[in-house]
Amino acid sequence: MSGDHNMNQAKQNPEVEQYKSQIERQCVEMQATIDLLKATVETLYMRLKPVMADAPMRTVTAAQGLLMALPSDIPAPEFDVDNDGDVILDWAGPDSRMFTIAISECGRIHYAARLSATKNRNGSDIFVDAIPREISDLVRAVTRR
């Protein structure tokens, strides 16, 4: 009997109903985000699949990890494999801006950015589970409209 009373009381409380509605809306939004991430991962995998045939598996694994760690606001890159077996990720932006990452099987990243006719950046880093902030900032600088 008291269980029914508590349930009726909760239904009558508008704050509880509002909170419940917010939670349901957030769950729907989270599911949409998860679905989008799954579609993005599948698209990236399909684009990376031809590259995987030409690159050592450890390099592909490192590249996949890097791609999965990209912030969601960064567009997917073009892919290639260089003569050393490194996976190359390229982003092209407006006004001839470009950013390229070469990732080796040990997770070493070499990168170069052309931000303008007179402004370039390059460097090296190690990828371990997270994209170095300088790299994500450079990709955003290159790809922003």
URNORUR-V233720 format. One record per backbone hydrogen bond with DSSP energy under -1.0 kcal/mol. NH is the residue of the N-H (numbers start at 0). CO is the residue of the C=O. E is the energy in kcal/mol with one decimal. If there is no record, write none. Layout:
nh->{NH;NH}
co->{CO;CO}
e->{E;E}
This chain:
nh->{4;5;6;7;8;9;10;11;16;17;18;19;20;21;22;23;24;25;26;27;28;29;30;31;32;33;34;35;36;37;38;39;40;41;42;43;44;45;46;47;48;51;53;59;60;61;62;63;64;65;66;67;68;73;77;79;81;84;86;87;88;89;90;92;96;97;98;99;100;101;102;103;106;108;109;110;111;112;113;114;115;120;122;124;126;135;136;137;138;139;140;141;142;143}
co->{0;1;2;3;4;5;6;7;12;13;14;15;16;17;18;19;20;21;22;23;24;25;26;27;28;29;30;31;32;33;34;35;36;37;38;39;40;41;42;43;44;47;50;55;56;57;58;59;60;61;62;63;64;70;89;87;85;81;102;79;100;77;98;96;93;113;90;111;88;109;86;107;103;124;101;122;99;120;97;118;118;112;110;108;106;131;132;133;134;135;136;137;138;139}
e->{-2.0;-2.5;-2.1;-2.5;-2.4;-2.3;-2.1;-1.6;-1.8;-2.5;-2.5;-2.7;-2.3;-2.3;-2.4;-2.4;-2.4;-2.6;-2.4;-2.1;-2.4;-2.7;-2.4;-2.1;-2.2;-2.6;-2.7;-2.3;-2.6;-2.5;-2.3;-2.5;-2.9;-2.5;-2.4;-2.9;-2.7;-2.5;-2.2;-2.2;-1.9;-2.0;-1.6;-2.2;-2.7;-2.1;-2.7;-2.9;-2.3;-2.2;-2.6;-2.5;-1.4;-1.9;-2.8;-1.5;-2.4;-1.9;-2.0;-3.2;-2.9;-2.2;-2.7;-3.2;-1.6;-1.8;-2.3;-2.6;-2.6;-2.9;-2.6;-2.3;-1.8;-3.5;-2.4;-2.7;-2.1;-3.7;-2.9;-2.5;-1.5;-2.2;-2.1;-2.3;-2.9;-1.8;-2.8;-2.2;-2.5;-2.1;-2.2;-2.3;-2.5;-1.7}
